[in-house]
Amino acid sequence: MIELVSLEEAKMHLRIDDDYGDSDLTMKIQGGSAAILAYIQGSRERVVDAAGNLIVGEPLTRVQTALLVLLGYMDRNRGGEEEEKLKQGELPFSVSMLIYDLRRPTII
């Protein structure tokens, strides 16, 4: 599973000092990474190579920042308190605005 940020980076961003919720946060990093990579679809190869390695550059920095913002959103809304603000398949605006121009939807 691809993780766009490390556990340590996420904990620093969320200002978490203990190890109590590490497994929960790791799951959120993995799930959030998958959601962001699915969102950018056709630009995924600008962020992750075929072997699953992160590609250093501006697109990676933007998706990492978007993931950190998404983790903050997920941390604040553990019980889905704000889910009525989003339609199914949408990311919060503060997340999508960072990566919107990387999105190249696939036409089926």
C-alpha positions in Angstrom: 0.0 0.0 0.0 1.3 3.4 -1.0 1.7 6.0 1.8 2.2 9.5 0.5 3.5 10.8 3.9 5.1 9.0 6.8 3.6 8.4 10.1 6.0 10.9 11.6 5.1 13.6 9.1 1.4 13.1 9.8 1.9 13.2 13.6 4.0 16.4 13.3 1.3 18.0 11.1 -1.5 17.0 13.5 0.6 17.9 16.6 0.3 14.4 18.0 3.0 13.6 20.6 2.1 10.1 21.8 2.0 6.7 20.1 -1.5 5.7 21.3 -3.3 6.2 17.9 -0.5 5.2 15.5 -2.4 2.2 14.0 -5.5 4.3 13.4 -3.4 7.1 11.9 -1.5 4.6 9.7 -4.8 3.3 8.3 -5.9 6.9 7.6 -2.6 7.6 5.8 -3.1 4.6 3.6 -6.8 5.3 2.9 -6.2 9.0 2.3 -3.3 8.2 0.0 -5.5 5.8 -2.0 -8.3 8.4 -2.3 -5.9 11.1 -3.5 -4.2 8.9 -6.0 -7.7 7.8 -7.3 -8.7 11.5 -7.5 -5.7 12.5 -9.7 -6.2 9.4 -11.9 -4.3 10.0 -15.1 -1.6 12.0 -13.4 -0.7 9.3 -10.9 2.5 8.5 -12.9 3.8 12.0 -12.0 3.6 11.1 -8.3 4.3 7.3 -8.1 6.3 5.1 -10.4 5.3 1.6 -11.6 7.2 0.1 -8.6 5.2 2.2 -6.1 8.1 4.6 -5.3 7.3 8.3 -4.8 8.7 10.6 -7.5 10.2 13.7 -5.9 8.9 16.9 -7.4 6.2 19.5 -7.3 3.2 17.2 -8.0 4.4 15.0 -5.0 4.7 18.0 -2.7 1.1 19.0 -3.6 -0.4 15.6 -3.0 1.5 15.3 0.2 0.1 18.6 1.4 -3.4 17.6 0.3 -3.1 14.4 2.2 -2.0 16.2 5.4 -5.0 18.6 5.1 -7.3 15.5 4.5 -5.8 13.8 7.6 -6.7 16.9 9.6 -10.3 16.7 8.2 -10.5 13.0 9.0 -9.1 13.5 12.5 -11.7 16.3 13.3 -14.6 14.3 11.9 -14.1 10.8 13.3 -17.8 10.1 13.4 -18.8 11.6 10.1 -20.1 14.8 11.7 -19.6 16.9 8.6 -20.4 14.2 5.9 -23.5 16.1 4.8 -21.2 18.9 3.4 -19.7 16.5 0.8 -21.3 14.4 -2.0 -20.1 10.9 -2.4 -16.8 10.8 -4.2 -15.8 14.4 -3.3 -12.9 15.5 -1.3 -13.1 18.6 0.9 -12.4 21.8 -1.1 -9.3 22.6 0.9 -7.9 19.2 -0.3 -9.1 19.3 -3.9 -7.9 22.8 -4.6 -4.3 21.7 -4.1 -4.5 18.9 -6.6 -7.4 19.8 -8.9 -5.3 20.6 -12.0 -3.5 17.2 -11.6 -6.8 15.5 -12.1 -7.3 13.9 -15.6 -10.5 11.9 -15.3 -10.8 8.8 -17.3 -13.8 8.6 -19.7 -15.5 5.2 -19.6 
